[in-house]
Amino acid sequence: MSEKLKIARDHLEHGRLNSALKILKPLSEAEDAEAMLLYSTFSIAGTENDEEFNSRRLVLLEKSSALGFPEALYELAICYDTGDLVEQDSEYAAKLFEQACNGGFPHAKFAHGLNVYHGSHGISKDKESGLKLILAASETGVPEAREFLEKLKNSP
């Protein structure tokens, strides 16, 4: 991660959206995948309406995903999984989760691991491989993965 992106993340974490925008907008225009993802996460009141924000968000997520940025792939997968911003398509979402997983994004390891474990959304069922992915997600701090493993351990 570049120093500019670290500063932009810090601005976002502390609610300094205008400062983050000044960094992220030019980087996004230069097709920096991480900057596009970050710029897709917020809107400044009065600069765009909800429809414009949603449109910009989707375009940025698609561009960042096309560049293979794992976190963007994961966010776009959530959109397709839930039908947020796009028509719901669970099988396409599963493919995006898998790509994000292969890129090392921890939350995607959990999502893809669940699909593999259950054999859902067009993914072939393989409980052992699914559990390995869920365990890997748990080990990197994904709380939902820990909860899933805990429930599995305590189930009859």
C-alpha positions in Angstrom: 0.0 0.0 0.0 1.4 3.4 -0.9 1.9 6.2 1.6 -0.9 8.2 -0.1 -3.4 5.3 0.4 -2.3 4.9 4.0 -3.1 8.6 4.6 -6.4 8.3 2.7 -7.4 5.3 4.9 -6.5 7.3 8.0 -8.6 10.2 6.8 -11.6 7.8 6.2 -11.2 6.2 9.6 -11.4 9.6 11.2 -14.2 11.0 9.1 -12.1 13.4 7.1 -13.9 12.7 3.9 -12.9 15.8 2.0 -9.2 15.1 2.7 -9.6 11.5 1.6 -11.4 12.6 -1.5 -8.5 14.9 -2.5 -6.2 11.9 -2.4 -8.5 9.1 -3.8 -10.2 10.9 -6.7 -7.0 11.4 -8.8 -5.6 8.0 -7.8 -9.0 6.4 -8.9 -8.9 8.3 -12.2 -5.4 6.9 -12.7 -7.0 3.4 -12.2 -5.4 2.6 -8.8 -7.4 -0.5 -7.8 -7.2 0.1 -4.0 -8.0 3.8 -4.4 -11.1 3.0 -6.5 -12.3 0.6 -3.8 -11.8 3.2 -1.1 -13.5 5.9 -3.1 -16.5 3.6 -3.6 -17.2 3.5 0.1 -18.3 7.1 0.8 -20.2 10.1 -0.4 -20.0 13.7 0.7 -23.3 15.3 1.4 -24.4 17.7 -1.3 -22.0 16.4 -3.9 -24.2 13.6 -5.3 -27.5 12.0 -4.7 -28.0 8.4 -3.7 -28.5 7.2 -7.3 -25.3 9.0 -8.4 -23.4 7.5 -5.5 -24.7 4.0 -6.2 -23.8 4.3 -9.8 -20.3 5.6 -9.0 -19.8 2.9 -6.4 -20.8 0.1 -8.8 -18.5 1.4 -11.6 -15.6 1.7 -9.2 -16.1 -1.7 -7.7 -16.3 -3.2 -11.2 -13.1 -1.5 -12.4 -11.2 -2.4 -9.3 -12.4 -6.0 -9.5 -11.4 -6.1 -13.2 -7.9 -5.2 -12.0 -8.1 -8.2 -9.6 -8.1 -6.3 -6.3 -9.3 -9.0 -3.8 -11.2 -6.6 -1.4 -13.1 -5.1 -4.4 -13.9 -8.6 -5.7 -15.3 -9.4 -2.3 -17.4 -6.2 -2.1 -18.8 -6.8 -5.6 -19.6 -10.4 -4.7 -21.6 -9.1 -1.8 -23.5 -6.9 -4.1 -24.4 -9.8 -6.4 -25.1 -12.1 -3.5 -27.6 -9.7 -1.9 -28.9 -7.9 -5.0 -27.5 -4.6 -3.8 -26.9 -2.2 -6.8 -27.3 -5.1 -9.2 -29.7 -7.9 -10.0 -29.1 -10.8 -7.5 -26.9 -13.6 -9.0 -25.6 -16.0 -6.3 -23.6 -18.1 -8.8 -21.7 -15.1 -10.1 -21.3 -13.9 -6.5 -19.7 -17.3 -5.7 -17.2 -16.9 -8.5 -16.3 -13.5 -7.3 -15.9 -14.8 -3.7 -13.6 -17.5 -5.1 -11.5 -15.0 -7.0 -11.2 -12.8 -3.9 -10.4 -15.9 -1.8 -7.6 -16.9 -4.2 -6.3 -13.3 -3.9 -6.0 -13.9 -0.1 -8.8 -11.7 1.2 -9.8 -13.3 4.6 -13.5 -12.6 4.5 -13.7 -14.1 1.1 -12.0 -17.2 2.4 -14.9 -17.6 4.8 -17.6 -16.9 2.2 -16.0 -19.2 -0.4 -15.3 -21.8 2.3 -19.0 -21.8 3.2 -19.9 -22.3 -0.5 -17.4 -25.2 -0.8 -18.5 -26.7 2.6 -22.2 -26.7 1.7 -21.8 -27.1 -2.1 -23.9 -24.0 -2.7 -24.3 -21.4 -5.4 -22.9 -23.7 -8.2 -19.8 -24.7 -6.2 -19.0 -28.4 -5.8 -19.4 -29.7 -2.3 -16.1 -30.6 -0.5 -16.5 -30.3 3.3 -12.8 -30.9 4.0 -11.6 -28.1 1.6 -14.4 -25.8 2.8 -13.4 -26.3 6.5 -9.7 -25.5 5.6 -10.8 -22.2 4.1 -13.0 -21.4 7.0 -10.2 -22.2 9.4 -7.8 -20.0 7.5 -10.4 -17.2 7.7 -10.7 -17.8 11.4 -7.0 -17.7 11.9 -6.8 -14.3 10.3 -9.5 -12.9 12.6 -12.8 -13.2 10.7 -15.3 -13.5 13.6 -18.0 -15.1 11.5 -15.5 -17.9 10.7 -14.7 -18.5 14.4 -18.4 -18.5 15.2 -19.2 -21.0 12.5 -16.4 -23.3 13.7 -17.6 -23.0 17.3 -21.2 -23.9 16.3 -19.9 -26.8 14.3 -17.8 -28.1 17.2 -20.7 -27.8 19.6 -23.3 -29.4 17.3 -24.3 -33.1 17.9 
